[in-house]
C-alpha cells in the first residue's frame, strides 16, 4: 500500500466512524426493531421526539423496488409506535427513493460530517468543558434547553422529555455530558461520544444570551483538545447544510469529509 493510499484511507475511516456514531446514538438505550430493508430505533416513552424514533441502516435496493408502498408501510409502522413523524437517514442520493420521498411531502436536510485531526499544542479557546453527569448539571442543561426554544437537533421538544432521553443515552454508555463555561459562567452544553478513532461532539446547545459571541467556535476548538487528551486521533461532528454550524466548524479547523441525508415528514392521515 502506498503512502498516498494510506493517507487517503485515514479520513475515509474517520468519515465511516462518524456516520456509525449517529446510528449508535439513536440505538443507545433504544429498542431496535426489524423492518423490511431497514431498522427502526425507538426509545420507548420518547417516541414523540424526532430523535426518539428513527429509521436507518436502510437497504436502498429493497426500499426503492416499490418506494411508495415501502414508505406507506414504514409510515404505518411509525404511527403504530406512537411517533409524531417519520425520520429516516440515507447515505447519498438515490433517485427513485428520493423522488418518492419528495412526492410524499418529506423534507430533506443534508448533514455534513466535519473532522479535525488531533495533534499540536493545545489552544487557548477561552472556554472550558466541565463534566456534568449529576443532577445539578442536568438541571442546568434543562434550563439552557428551555431558553433555547428548540432541541439541539433543531426540532421542537419538551425540555423534560429531551433531558430524560439524554440521560438514558448517557446511562446506556453512548455519551458523556459537559457544560461549557467561559469566565466562570455557563454559556452552553454539549455531549461527547466515542466513535472508534473519533470523539464525537453531540447535542450542542449555546445559551441564547451568548450566541454570536464565538462560543460555538471556541467549543469546537476546545473539544479537539479534549479528544487529544483522551487519546483520540480526531474530533468530529455533523452540521446542517445552510445553517451556522457549517461556518463554525470550518473556522475551528474542521474539514468537511462526508455527508448523509435526513428525510422527515409529519404523520397525518396519508396512507
C-alpha positions as CSV (number, residue, x, y, z in Angstrom):
1,X,0.0,0.0,0.0
2,X,1.4,3.4,-1.0
3,X,1.9,6.3,1.5
4,X,-0.7,8.2,-0.5
5,X,-3.3,5.4,-0.3
6,X,-2.6,5.1,3.5
7,X,-3.2,8.8,4.0
8,X,-6.4,8.7,1.9
9,X,-7.7,5.8,4.0
10,X,-7.4,7.7,7.2
11,X,-10.1,10.3,6.6
12,X,-12.3,7.6,5.0
13,X,-12.1,5.7,8.2
14,X,-13.0,8.8,10.2
15,X,-15.9,9.5,7.9
16,X,-17.2,6.0,8.4
17,X,-16.8,6.2,12.1
18,X,-18.8,9.5,12.2
19,X,-21.7,8.0,10.2
20,X,-21.7,5.0,12.5
21,X,-21.7,7.2,15.6
22,X,-25.0,8.7,14.5
23,X,-26.6,5.2,14.2
24,X,-25.3,4.3,17.6
25,X,-26.8,7.5,19.1
26,X,-30.3,6.5,18.0
27,X,-29.8,2.9,19.1
28,X,-28.4,3.8,22.6
29,X,-30.9,2.7,25.2
30,X,-33.5,2.1,22.5
31,X,-35.3,-0.9,21.2
32,X,-34.1,-1.8,17.6
33,X,-36.9,-3.2,15.5
34,X,-36.5,-5.1,12.3
35,X,-38.3,-3.6,9.2
36,X,-38.0,-4.8,5.6
37,X,-34.9,-3.1,4.3
38,X,-34.2,-1.0,7.4
39,X,-34.1,-1.0,11.2
40,X,-36.2,1.3,13.4
41,X,-34.6,2.6,16.6
42,X,-37.4,3.5,19.1
43,X,-36.8,4.9,22.6
44,X,-39.9,3.9,24.4
45,X,-41.6,6.8,26.1
46,X,-39.8,9.3,23.9
47,X,-41.5,8.4,20.6
48,X,-42.8,11.9,20.1
49,X,-39.3,13.3,19.9
50,X,-37.7,13.4,16.4
51,X,-34.7,11.6,18.0
52,X,-36.9,9.1,19.7
53,X,-38.0,7.1,16.6
54,X,-35.7,6.8,13.6
55,X,-35.4,4.5,10.5
56,X,-31.8,3.9,9.5
57,X,-29.4,1.3,8.1
58,X,-31.6,1.3,5.0
59,X,-31.1,-1.2,2.2
60,X,-31.9,1.2,-0.7
61,X,-32.4,-1.6,-3.1
62,X,-35.2,-3.0,-1.0
63,X,-36.8,0.3,-0.4
64,X,-36.5,1.6,-4.0
65,X,-38.1,-1.6,-5.5
66,X,-41.6,-0.2,-4.7
67,X,-40.8,3.1,-2.9
68,X,-44.4,4.4,-2.3
69,X,-45.6,1.1,-0.9
70,X,-42.4,0.8,1.2
71,X,-42.9,4.3,2.6
72,X,-46.6,3.8,3.3
73,X,-45.8,0.6,5.3
74,X,-43.0,2.5,7.1
75,X,-45.4,5.3,8.0
76,X,-47.9,2.9,9.3
77,X,-45.3,1.3,11.5
78,X,-44.2,4.6,12.9
79,X,-47.8,5.5,13.5
80,X,-48.4,2.3,15.4
81,X,-45.3,3.0,17.5
82,X,-46.8,6.4,18.6
83,X,-44.4,8.6,16.7
84,X,-45.4,12.0,15.5
85,X,-43.2,12.0,12.4
86,X,-41.2,9.7,10.2
87,X,-37.5,10.4,10.2
88,X,-35.1,8.4,8.1
89,X,-31.4,8.6,7.1
90,X,-29.8,7.8,3.8
91,X,-26.1,7.9,2.7
92,X,-26.1,9.8,-0.5
93,X,-28.7,10.5,-3.2
94,X,-30.9,7.7,-4.5
95,X,-33.0,8.8,-7.4
96,X,-36.1,6.6,-7.3
97,X,-36.4,6.6,-3.5
98,X,-35.6,10.3,-3.2
99,X,-38.3,11.1,-5.8
100,X,-40.9,9.1,-3.8
101,X,-39.9,10.9,-0.6
102,X,-40.3,14.3,-2.2
103,X,-43.6,13.3,-3.8
104,X,-44.9,12.2,-0.4
105,X,-44.0,15.6,1.2
106,X,-40.8,14.6,3.1
107,X,-38.4,17.5,3.8
108,X,-34.7,16.9,3.2
109,X,-31.7,18.1,5.2
110,X,-28.1,17.5,4.2
111,X,-25.9,16.8,7.3
112,X,-22.2,17.4,6.7
113,X,-19.7,15.4,8.7
114,X,-16.7,17.5,9.9
115,X,-13.5,16.2,11.4
116,X,-10.4,17.8,12.9
117,X,-7.3,15.8,13.4
118,X,-5.8,15.9,16.9
119,X,-2.2,17.0,17.4
120,X,-0.1,20.0,18.0
121,X,-0.2,22.2,21.1
122,X,-3.4,22.8,23.0
123,X,-5.1,26.1,22.1
124,X,-6.5,28.7,24.5
125,X,-10.1,28.7,23.2
126,X,-11.4,30.8,26.1
127,X,-13.9,28.1,27.3
128,X,-13.7,25.0,29.4
129,X,-15.6,21.8,29.3
130,X,-16.8,20.6,32.7
131,X,-18.2,17.0,33.1
132,X,-21.7,17.4,34.4
133,X,-23.4,13.9,34.8
134,X,-25.1,14.8,38.0
135,X,-28.5,16.1,39.0
136,X,-27.3,19.7,39.2
137,X,-25.7,19.5,35.7
138,X,-28.8,18.1,34.2
139,X,-30.9,20.9,35.8
140,X,-28.7,23.5,34.2
141,X,-28.8,21.8,30.9
142,X,-32.6,21.6,31.0
143,X,-32.8,25.4,31.7
144,X,-30.5,26.0,28.7
145,X,-32.8,24.0,26.5
146,X,-35.9,25.8,27.8
147,X,-34.4,29.2,26.9
148,X,-33.3,27.9,23.5
149,X,-36.8,27.2,22.4
150,X,-35.8,24.1,20.4
151,X,-33.7,20.9,20.9
152,X,-30.1,20.7,19.6
153,X,-31.3,18.8,16.6
154,X,-33.4,21.7,15.5
155,X,-36.8,20.2,16.3
156,X,-39.3,21.4,18.9
157,X,-39.0,19.3,22.1
158,X,-40.3,19.3,25.6
159,X,-37.2,20.0,27.7
160,X,-38.1,17.4,30.4
161,X,-38.6,14.7,27.8
162,X,-35.4,15.7,25.9
163,X,-33.3,15.7,29.1
164,X,-34.7,12.3,30.1
165,X,-33.7,11.0,26.6
166,X,-30.2,12.3,27.0
167,X,-29.9,10.8,30.4
168,X,-31.0,7.4,29.1
169,X,-28.5,7.5,26.3
170,X,-25.8,8.5,28.8
171,X,-26.7,5.6,31.1
172,X,-26.6,3.3,28.1
173,X,-22.9,4.3,27.7
174,X,-23.1,6.2,24.5
175,X,-22.1,9.7,25.6
176,X,-20.9,11.9,28.4
177,X,-22.5,15.3,29.1
178,X,-20.4,18.5,29.6
179,X,-21.2,22.1,30.5
180,X,-19.4,24.9,28.6
181,X,-18.0,27.6,30.9
182,X,-16.5,31.0,29.9
183,X,-15.2,33.3,32.6
184,X,-16.9,31.2,35.2
185,X,-20.4,31.4,33.5
186,X,-22.2,28.5,31.9
187,X,-22.7,29.6,28.3
188,X,-23.6,26.2,26.8
189,X,-23.6,22.5,26.9
190,X,-22.5,19.6,24.8
191,X,-22.0,15.8,24.9
192,X,-19.0,13.7,23.9
193,X,-19.3,10.2,22.4
194,X,-16.5,7.9,21.4
195,X,-16.7,6.6,17.9
196,X,-13.7,4.4,17.1
197,X,-10.8,6.8,16.4
198,X,-13.0,9.8,16.9
199,X,-14.5,11.7,19.8
200,X,-17.9,13.0,18.6
201,X,-19.4,16.3,19.5
202,X,-23.1,15.7,20.1
203,X,-26.1,17.8,21.2
204,X,-24.6,21.2,21.3
205,X,-26.7,23.9,23.0
206,X,-25.5,27.5,23.3
207,X,-27.3,29.9,25.7
208,X,-29.2,32.4,23.6
209,X,-27.7,35.2,25.6
210,X,-24.2,34.2,24.4
211,X,-24.9,33.4,20.8
212,X,-22.9,35.1,18.1
213,X,-20.1,35.7,20.5
214,X,-17.8,32.9,19.4
215,X,-18.9,30.4,22.0
216,X,-19.6,27.6,19.4
217,X,-16.3,28.1,17.6
218,X,-14.4,28.1,20.9
219,X,-16.3,24.9,22.0
220,X,-15.3,23.2,18.7
221,X,-11.6,24.1,19.3
222,X,-11.7,23.1,22.9
223,X,-13.3,19.8,22.0
224,X,-10.4,18.9,19.8
225,X,-8.1,19.3,22.7
226,X,-10.4,17.2,24.9
227,X,-10.3,14.5,22.2
228,X,-6.5,14.6,22.1
229,X,-6.2,14.4,25.9
230,X,-8.3,11.2,25.9
231,X,-6.2,9.6,23.2
232,X,-8.4,10.0,20.2
233,X,-7.0,10.7,16.7
234,X,-9.6,13.2,15.8
235,X,-12.8,15.1,16.8
236,X,-15.9,15.0,14.7
237,X,-19.4,16.4,14.4
238,X,-22.3,17.0,12.0
239,X,-23.6,20.3,10.8
240,X,-26.7,21.1,8.7
241,X,-26.2,22.5,5.2
242,X,-27.2,26.1,5.1
243,X,-27.0,26.6,8.8
244,X,-24.5,28.4,11.0
245,X,-22.6,25.2,12.0
246,X,-21.1,24.9,8.5
247,X,-19.1,28.1,9.1
248,X,-18.4,27.4,12.8
249,X,-16.6,24.1,12.3
250,X,-14.7,25.4,9.3
251,X,-13.4,28.3,11.4
252,X,-12.4,25.8,14.1
253,X,-10.1,23.9,11.8
254,X,-12.5,21.0,10.9
255,X,-12.7,19.5,7.4
256,X,-15.9,18.5,5.6
257,X,-15.3,14.8,5.0
258,X,-18.7,13.2,4.5
259,X,-22.5,13.7,4.4
260,X,-25.8,12.0,4.9
261,X,-29.4,12.8,4.1
262,X,-32.1,13.2,6.6
263,X,-35.7,13.0,5.4
264,X,-38.6,13.9,7.7
265,X,-42.4,14.0,7.4
266,X,-45.0,14.7,10.0
267,X,-47.5,11.9,10.2
268,X,-51.0,12.7,9.1
269,X,-53.9,10.8,7.6
270,X,-51.8,9.9,4.5
271,X,-51.9,6.2,3.5
